[in-house]
Every structure is written in structure tokens, then in C-alpha cells.
Amino acid sequence: QVQLVESGGGLVQAGGSLRLSCAASGSIVSVNTMRWFRQTPGQQRELVATITSGGFTNYGDSVKGRFTISRDNAKNTVYLEMNSLKPEDTAVYYCNADILGRSRWLSGYWGQGTQVTVSS
């Protein structure tokens, strides 16, 4: 059994900051690329940021310069530091990862999501 558990969401005023965490646990051999997506009602999930196992990062245009993705490979955890938050950043944020489990490869495995609300 493999789990991705997000934490750190909440309510923040515009201009503020939040730090999301996502920890992978269970029968894991290794965690490769990890990603953060976000979704608002009626919209498709939007890729926010990506980080490879080697630390290479990529960001969506809407968050470049404001969000930073990082990871702790020893803890199988990915973080998303969100600064200068805007009301349009309000969404459910999902963790996504490519995981080599003990019995199978899990590509694009999802967490349950955490709500981020930015008030104006």
C-alpha cells in the first residue's frame, strides 16, 4: 500500500505565504518525479510545478517567481513554498508522483488534495 499525504493548506490573505508538504509512505522502493497540481471547480487540473529525483524543477507560467518546489529524498517528501499569494491561487492542491513500489510501478500517483484559499 502506497500513500501520498498532503498537508499545509489553509486560509491566507493576499500577499501572504503558505508551505505545502506531501509525504509518500508505504511499500516504496524509490520516488522519481514529483509534481504539484491545482484544481478549481469546473476546471481541469493545472500543473503547478515539477521536480525530478535529481532536483531539476519546472514551473507553470502563472506561478513562476512566486512558488518554489523542493524535496527531501530521504523523507520521500516534496514541498511547495508559495509566496505573494493571489486570490486566483485559490484551489485544491494535489501532489502527484511517479513511485516504484515493491510490487509495481505507480505512474502519476495522486494524493487526496489540500485546500488553499487566498482572500482579497
N, C-alpha and C positions, 0 to 999 in steps of 0.2 A: 504494500500500500504506500502510495506517494501522496504527499500533501504540499500545497503551496498556500501559505497563510499570510495575508497582508495585514498590516496594522499602520496606525499613524494618521488616518483620515480624521476629518472633523470640520468645524466651522471656523473660518478666519476672515478677518476684514481685508478688503482690497489693499494691496501693498504689503501684506504680511507674508509669512513663510510657514511651510509645513514640511515635514520629512516623513516620507512613507518607507516602510520596510516590507520585505517579502522573504520569508524563510521557507526553503524547501526541506522537507524531512521525510523519513521513511526508508524504504529499501532502495537507496540511491548509491550508484557507483560514481557517477560524476554529473555535474550540471554544466551544460555548454552555454549557448547564448541565452541571455535573459532579457526580457522586454517589459516595458510598461505600456499599456493601452489605456484609453479612457472612452467612456460612452455616455452620452446624454440621451434622454427618452426620444425615441423615434429616429435616432441617428445610428449609423454604423460605428463600430469601434474604430477609434483613431489611434494609430501607432504614435506614441509619445517619445519613447527613447529606447535604444537598444545598446546592450553591452555584451561583447564576446567574452569567452573564458580568458582570453589574453588581455582584456581591458580596452579593446577598441570600442569607441562609442559613436552613436549616431542619434540625431535628434530631429523631431518634426519641426517644420519651419515656425510654427506658432509658439514654440517654447524655447527656441534657441536663445542662448544668452541669459535665460531666467532659470531653467531647470538643469540639474546635474544628476546624471546616473552614475552609480558606483556599485562595487560589490566586494564582499568578503568571501573569498573562495573557501576558506577554512570553515566558515559557518554556513556555506551554501545560501547566502543571503544577498539580496540586491536592494539598493536604496534609491530613492528619488528625492533629492533635495529640491524643493520648489520655492523660489523667491519671487518677489514682485508679483504676487498673485493677482489675477484679474477675475471679475465675475464670470467671464467666459471660460475660465478654467474649471468652473463647477461641473462635476461629472462623477460617475463611479469609475474609479481607477482599478485596473486589473493587472495583475502580474501574470506573465507568460514565460515559459521556459522550455528548453529542449533538454530532456533528462534521460540519462542512461540508467535505467533501473536494473535491479539484479536479475530480473526475468525478461525485460523487454525495453525497447527504446520508446520513449514518450516524446513525440514531437509536438511542440506547441501546447504544452500542458497549461491549464488555466487555474488561477486562484479564484476565490469566491468574490473578490472585489471589496473595495473600501470607498465610502462616500467622502468626497471633498466638496465643501460648499464655501464659496467666496462671496461675502456680502459687500455691497457697494456703499 
